[in-house]
């Protein structure tokens, strides 16, 4: 093992690192801070031939100061690609946790890898910042070796090919949003997305805030504000999103206007009752009468039956957009409706990621100052700088609506609680 401290160490490291693939494990200075609000203590690198290096950045036992690039044409494997990319730039990077999740529908378990020294320091000095800077390097090495062994076992039994769309699109999109942060009346906060859920729909919580379940009525959203003096928050959320996603999949075309108003006419009820009935049928039981008299739900019923037959006859089914393999062995206690609900949530996630993969490069490589700061199921929150003008919002809305297939409602406000509907400005 080499701690890269001298010029000769740097030369040896670069020669080795730039010629073969490696496992890279970053050690943050403070385990209680978000990666964006953190610094690196050191980086452990194990080449696939077994050679080991520690690149120090900020640790009490080492010299540092070398400006060492970790960008190369080789492949980097790591436990958490989002985290690694937020603290240091690398080249091609594969998230090994994602490899494991794609096979098992479960994330890797690493909690048991902490050494006794890590547990002692974190318990005794839990109020002290940057505790990893004083935990001995050899204890970090012990932890990193155990984690590397776990990652190697997954790398050797997994295929990259089935995961690269998620690895390159989904994780990068979510990392981009996290890095932008959200301004509050108490300062900047950061979200942290977790895609390793049973359905693949990301959860999003950090620092005691569940960003995926912010209450709309109790005032808890009021503290979220714009970072710009002339800014407002703008939310765009899809109208009848799940109904439209399934319509696109089964080949049903809704007319212009509100999905729920269209259904209200078919049911012969008012808007609110139609909305309630549609969700009841979509997520639960579709009565025979509805199947016979409602073309949309007739097609939905056929799709559910087809999906269930496929699930029972094959080892896996494929997601509709990114062709993610969903292995039957990993889905327990399934029924036709439960599998359909699972599929809806996955379809929602993948469609959002497809839209974000178009949106982010567009808004990132332009003159615009506004920021995408939160994504949540069927909605996107932007910190909008008024200097960008309505042109920015028109462009964003057009991309997210995907040629008009998924219409958006738009609202804005000085804080996230007091939002006013401005959809009519875009008609």
N, C-alpha and C positions, 0 to 999 in steps of 0.2 A: 504494500500500500504506500502510495506517495502523497504527501501533503504538498501541494504546489505552492512553494514559497520562494524559490530561487529562480533565476533566469534559466538555468539548466532544467529545472523542473518544468517550467513553462514550455520549453522546446520539446521535451519528452512527451508532455501531455498533448500538445497540439499535434505532433506527429502520430500519436496513437489514436487520439479522438477523431481525427479527420480521415482515418482510413478504415474504421470499422464501426458497426452499430454498437449501441450502448444502452444501459439502464441509468437513468438520471433521477436522483432524489434530492429535491431542495429541502433544506432545513431553514425554516423561517426564524427570525429572531424572537418573535413573540407568538405563542400558540393561540393567544386570545384575541388577536387582531385579524381583520380581513386581509388577505394577501395584498390588495391594492393599498392598504394603509399600513404596510409592513415593510420590513427590509430582510434581506438574506443574511443569514449567519454563515452558512456554508452550503456547498453542493457536493454530494457524493456521486461519483460516477464509476460504474462497473462496466468495463468493456465485456462484450459477449465471450471473449476468450478468457475472462476471469481477472484481468488486470484491474487494479483499483486506484482511484485518485480522489482526493478531497481538495476542492477548490475553495479556499477561505475568502470570505467577504467581510465578516465582522464577528470575530470570536476572540475571547480573552487569551487563549493559548496559542494563537497563530499569528504569523505575519500576513498582511494582506496588502492590497494596493495595485496588484497586477490587473490590467484591464484585459481580461481573458474572454474572448468571444466563444459562445457555445453554439454558434451557427455553423453548420457543416452540411455536406451533401449526403451524409449518412443518416440512418434512422435512429431516433431517440425513443426509447420506451420509458414510460413513467406511470406512477399510480394515478395521478390527477393532472391531466393535460391543462385544464383551465387554470389551476393554481400555478403550475410551472410557467405557463405563458404569461401570467400576470406579474411574475417577479423576475424573469430572465428570458431573453429571446433565444429560441432554438430553431433548428430547421424542421425537417419532417418529424412529426411527433405523433406517437400512437399511445392512446390511453389504455393501459392494461386492465384497469377496472372495467372499462367498456367492453373489452374482449371477453372478460369473464361474465359480465351481465348478459351479453348477447347469447351466450351458451346456456346460462342457468336462470336468467331472469332475477338474479340476486347479485348485489355488489360483493366485492371481496371484503372479508372481515379482517381488519388490521389492528383492532383495539388491543389485542393480546400481545402485540409485538413490543410495546413500551418496556424499557428496562426498569429495574428497581430504582436506578438513579433518576430516571425521568419521573417516575411516580413520586419519589421522595422530594425532589426539587419543586415539582408542580404543586405538591400538597403543602410544603413548608413555606413556599414563597409565592403563593398564588396571587398576591397583590402586587408583586414586583413585575415590572415590565421587562421584556427582552430576556426571559429566563434562559432561553436556549444558548445565549452568548456565554453563559458561565457553566452550563452542563459540560463535563469533560468531553473532548473530541472523541476519545475512545468509546465513550458510551453512545454517542451519536453513530459512530462506526458500527457498534454492535447492533443497534436498531436498524441501520440501513442494510446491513448484511442479511438480517432476517427478512426484511421487506423485499430485498432483491431476490432471495430464494423463492419467496411466494410469487413474485412477479414472473420469474423464470419458468416456474411450473405452469403458469397460465400461457405464457408466450409459446412454449414448446408444444402445447396441446390445442392451440387456437389458430384460426385463419384470419388474416387481416382483411381479406377481400370482402367479407360480408359486413364489415363495420365501418368502412372508410367514409361513406356518406355521413353517417352520424359523427364519426371522428372529426371530419374536416368541416362539416356544415353546422351541425347541431351544437357541438361543444364550443366552436368558435363564435357562433351567433350569441349564445348565452354569455360567454365570457365578455364579449363586446358590451353587452348591456350592463353587466356587473361593473365593468370598469368606469362607466359613466357616472355611477352613483346617483343618489337622490338627495336633493337639498331639503332640509327641514329647518324649522325655527330654532333648533338646537345645534345645527351644523350638518355636515354631510354624513349620510349613512350609505351602506352598501348592501345590496342583496346578494344572495348566493343560491343559484339554481342547482337542484339535484334531479337528474334524469333517471336515477336508479330506483324507480318506483315500480309497483306491480304492473301498471298499465303503460308506463313510459311517459305519462303526462308529468312534466316537471313540478316538483314542489319548490318552494322558494321562501326560505326563512334565514334570518341571520340577526345576531345581536338582540335576541328577544322579540323580534318583529316577524310575524308571519305575513310576508308580502302577498302571498296568494290568497289570503283571507282577511283583507283589511275591511273592517265593518263600514258600510256606507251610511249608517244612520246614527252612530254613537259619538261622532266628532273625532274619532281617532285618525281620520284622514286629514284633518284640518292643519296639522303641523307640516304637511308636505307642501312645499312652495317652489317657485322658480329660483334658479341661481342668478338670473339676469335682472338688472334693475328695470328693464322694460320687457320683462318676460311674463308668461302665463303658462300654466299646465294645460296641455291638450290631450284629451283621451279619444281614441278611435276604437269603437267596439262593433263587432259584426252583428248584423240583424238576423235573427233566426239561424244562427251559425250551423248548429248540428243538423237542422232540417235541410239546409242548403248543401252541406257536405254530403249527406246521404243522397240527396236528389242528384247531385253531380255524379255520384257513384252508380246509381241505379238507372240513370237516364231519364229523369223527370225534370221538366223545365217549368220553373215557376214564372208567372207573369211579372211585369214590372211592378214595383211597390212592395208593400209589407207582406211577408210570408204569412204572418198570423191573420192579417186582414183577408188574404186569399182563402185561408183555411176556414175563417169565420163564415164566409159565404157558402162554402161547401157543407159545413156542419149545420148552418142555419142558427148560429148563436152569435153573441157579441165578441169583441176582440179578446177581452181578458179570459173568457171561458174557452175560446178557441185555443189560446196559448196554453192554458192548463190541460186541455184535452190532448193537444198535439204532443206535449211532453209526456203525458201519461201513456199514450200509445207508443211513442218512440222508445221510452225506457222501460216499459212494462209489457202489458198485454194488449194485442190488437184484436178487437172483437171481429167475428166473422162478418157482421154487417158492414163494418168499416172497410174490411178487405174487399168486399163486393162493390161498395159504392164510392170508394175513394181511391182513385188510381195511384196516388202517391203511396199510400200505406199498403196497397196491394203489391206494389213493386218492393217496398221495404220488407214485407212479409216473405216474399220470394227470396230476397237477398239473405234474410236471416236463415231461412231453410238451407239455402245453398252453402252458406258459410258453415253451418253446423254439420252438414254432410261432409264437407271438405275437412273439417277439423277431426271428425271421427275416423275418416278413412286414410289420413296422412300423418306422418310424423311431425309435420309442421305446416303452418299456413303463412302466407306472406302478407305483410302490410301493404295497403293499397298504393302508397306513394313512393316510399323508399325501398320497398321490397325487403323489409326487415323480417327475418325468420322468427316466427313465434312458435316455439317447440311445445308440442302437446304435453310432453312429460313435465314441463314446468308450470302448467296451468292446472290447478286442482279445483275440484268441486265446480266444474263448469256446467252450465246449461246453455241452451241456445240463446236466451235473452242476455245472460251474463256475458257470453262471448261477444255478442253484438255490442253491448255497452262498452266492453273493453276495446273493441275495434273502433267505436266512435271516438273515444278519448285519444287513441293512438292516431287516428285519422286527423283529428283536430291538431294534435301536436305536430305531425309531419307537414300538414298544410301550412301551418304557421311558420315552420322552419323554412319551407320552400319559399314563402313570401319574404321572410327576413333575409334569405340568401340573395335575393334580388334587391331588397331595400337598402341593406347596410352598405354595400359598396357604392351605391348611388349617393347616399347622403354623406358618406365619409369622404368621397373624392370630389367634393364640390365646395363652393364658397360658403355654404350654410353653417351657421353657428349652433343651431338647435340640436338637442340631444334626445335620443331614444333612451329612456331611463327605466322602463318597466314593461314586461310582457306578462300577461296573466290570462291564460285560457283563451278567451275570445276578445281580448282588449289589449291595446298598446298605449302606453303613456309617454308623452313627449314633453320635454322642457323646451318650450318654444320661445325663441328670441324674436320679438316683433320685427326686428330689422330684416329678417328673412322673408317677411311678407306672406301673403296667402299663396303665392306661387309654390312655396315649400310645402304647405299643407296639401295643395292640390296634387303635387307630384307624389308625395307620400301616400295619400289616399288612393291615387290611381294604381300604384304598385301593389298595395295591400289588397285592393279589391280584385286584382287578377282579371283584368278585362271585364269588370262589371259582374263577375260571377258571384262575388260575396260582398254585397253592399255594406257600407260602414255608416254608423251614426257618429257624429262628432260633437264633442262638448269641450268647453274650456272654462278656466277660472283662475283666480289669484291663489287659490289653494285647492287641494285635491278633494275637499269636502263640498265646497260651494262651486259646483260646475254647472254651466248653463249650456243647453243644447243649441248648437249653431249649425246643424246639418243643412238647414235651408240656405245657408250662404254658398253651398256647393251645388245647388240644383241648377 
